[in-house]
Amino acid sequence: MKPFVFLIGLFTVLTAFSQEEELFQVSPHWKVGDAKKVHTEISTKVIYDDSLVSNIRTVYDFKVKVAAVGKSFSLNFQSSDKLLSVISHSKDDPKSPAFKKINNLLVDAEIQIGESEFRIEVDKANGTALEIKNGLEIARKIKFNCLKELREWCAKESIAESEQRLIQVELSKRFDEMYPKIERQILNKVSSVFSAYNVSFPMNTSITQNVMTHDLTAASKSDTLFPAVMKMETIEVNDKMIVKTSLEYDKAFLLQQLKKSYDKLEKVEPNDVSIIEKEEIIFDLNSTWLVQHTTNMHFQIPGMKTLTKSVVTIL
């Protein structure tokens, strides 16, 4: 065991844990110069009456490098894939040349921002992405070039100065609405990847606890907490810490909540419901880097089955 790796603490996310239970968390002790490639795959399959009706798979990669270590980690972040579009719609006529030009410029700007190298501050205790330090600098440069290209286009199209000003104001407004959404998307992505550092666990043993957790089927339309039995075990193998967790929901309670939203489930009985949720986290005890984080969820009721899998691999 590498004792410096861990921070002793109580488990607070699932409040049903005994306050006497001593649990642990991996605390990142990354070093300047550490460089990693993060690969994420998320897939969801929905099956109705044995027919596959939806099969969605999302894959994205990004690179991180530890640039500095102080009160927080400073990571250089660069995405290898396009970010999801966050461009807002305008009330202007979509057929107008000015609208099309603005929209094209915003699309190009979004791509350029997504390809930029960001400096992200990350919490040293739990890997949460706190802020982007150079984001506004990147945004201002790209916005300046967008407005320059728009002015050149307006001059080429012989558009009156009064109309030019309105067009430029519209571009500026929509750009300023777009950028914070991109920044939030990047921060959320980084925080999600490193969320495993927030997981508390027993040391080289197993526990079973009654817990209250959110409905991870996302089928309920409320914020109701759901009773479940959580089983967790940890194993140390070849300087790797493996944390395995499974949730077994109270099917009667879950079905009762689902029936509030879906009348078609009126005749379904608890024994007709199958829901299994499993998670596996692997840490490298020498470097304290997350190696892999896998979650699987199987949800089935008569006539419908949903299979969701998420795998984060850090190379």
ABEGO torsion letter per residue (X at the ends): XBAAABBBBBBAABAABBAABBBBBBBBBBBBGBBBBBBBBBBBBBBBGGBBABBBBBBBBBBBBBABBBABBBBBBBBABBBBBABBBBABBAABAAAAAAAAAAAAAAAAAAABBBBBBBBAAAGBBABBAAAAAAAAAAAAAAAAAAAAAAAAAGBBAAAAAAAAAAAAAAAAAAAAAAAAAAAAAAAAAAAAAABBBBBGBBBBBBBBBBBAAGABABABBBBBBBBBBBBBBGGBBBBBBBBBBBAAAAAAAAAAABAAAAABBAAABBBBBBBBBBBBAAAGBBABBBBBBBBBBBGBBBBBBBBBBBX
